[in-house]
Amino acid sequence: MAKSKKKKKTTRQTQKPAQSQEELPRKFTWIPLWGWLLIFLLPLIMSEYMFYVAGRTASMILFPVVWVGFWIALMQRSGWPIFKKRK
């Protein structure tokens, strides 16, 4: 005979509504805007030089497009926190 399986009732933990997302401190607010520019530009410049030396013309064109697209997607998902006013 088959035994019937009982479904476990799972309760979802609710988040506290007292704190909204805007009140939570950001992780990377200590990095200034010029720091973010260096984080964006240095890998781009180094990779372009690397592709130039290796003679990879297609990669020289494709990588900056993908790199900019990656950063736009990252900023879009996080709500553009780099450009918001800092305290």
Secondary structure, DSSP 8 states (H G I E B T S, - for coil): ----------------TTS-GGGS--TTTTS-HHHHHHHHHHHHHHHHHHHHHHT-HHHHHHHHHHHHHHHHHHHHHHT-GGGS---
